[in-house]
Amino acid sequence: MFDFDYQVSNFVATITLNRPDVLNALTLDIYAQLRDLFVDLRKDDSARVVVITGAGRAFCSGGDVHEIIGALIDADMRAHIDFTRMTGALVANMRLLDKPIIAALNGTTAGAGAVIALAADFRIMSEKAKFAFLFTRVGLTGADMGAAYLLPRLIGMSRATEILMLGDDIDPATAERIGLVNRVVAPESVLPASMELAERLAKGPTLALSMTKRMLNNEWNMDLLSALESEAQAQALMMMGQDHRIFYEAFKEKMKPEFKGR
């Protein structure tokens, strides 16, 4: 059993953080369950795409002040590093999952919730929501759970420095303009738009999508020549795959390809 809602339908796994009374704040157990779930999803063929969202008026407000900060405030260094490594492992497992992850940002997206959204592959945001990487506002470094690694690569160093140092709220229009989110939609459209995208991805060439995510991750720290050679090898493999042949045969017959993910 999870401390959040989880279901799989039409090859889409949906995670709904469900503690609306505390803006879906995360507990130690929820962190651990999410960390492990993203590992298990690697071998779950029933789920080709993952959507993560929140119940009520928030996506996720971050770590629960009482259950995490209160519990750790007098703990020793070992307990603190065990906790921060666990939260980092959640982000690592999201990035290592070679399936698309969509964050449906239905409301407040703050602290750890903002980094979870950052670790997703797509972000669809409500026009009533807000982002806040608020770590410095509570006396902590803005570099948490990989934020200082991921955010500059998404929106550039200058913007990331401003956001992580000041911790100010980011409104939807700004988030879309700087490339922090893919789309901003009406509140009632966040989950439908996310599911529409998820179903499109689930029906697509899933092995090709998997390889694309792997290459995006792998090439972040490559030089150009290494990247070109890596892409040459990956594409050569994909050109010998079943889905590419399915496309070719469908093209000849003037039909829509029905990919198999092979």
Secondary structure, 3 states (H helix, E strand, C coil): CCCCEEEEECCEEEEEECCHHHCCCECHHHHHHHHHHHHHHHHCCCCCEEEEEECCCEEECCECHHHHHHHHCCCCHHHHHHHHHHHHHHHHHHHHCCCCEEEEECCEEECHHHHHHHHCCEEEEECCCCEECCHHHHCCCCCCCCHHHHHHHHHCHHHHHHHHHHCCEECHHHHHHCCCCCEEECHHHHHHHHHHHHHHHHCCCHHHHHHHHHHHHHHHHCCHHHHHHHHHHHHHHHHCCHHHHHHHHHHHCCCCCCCCCC
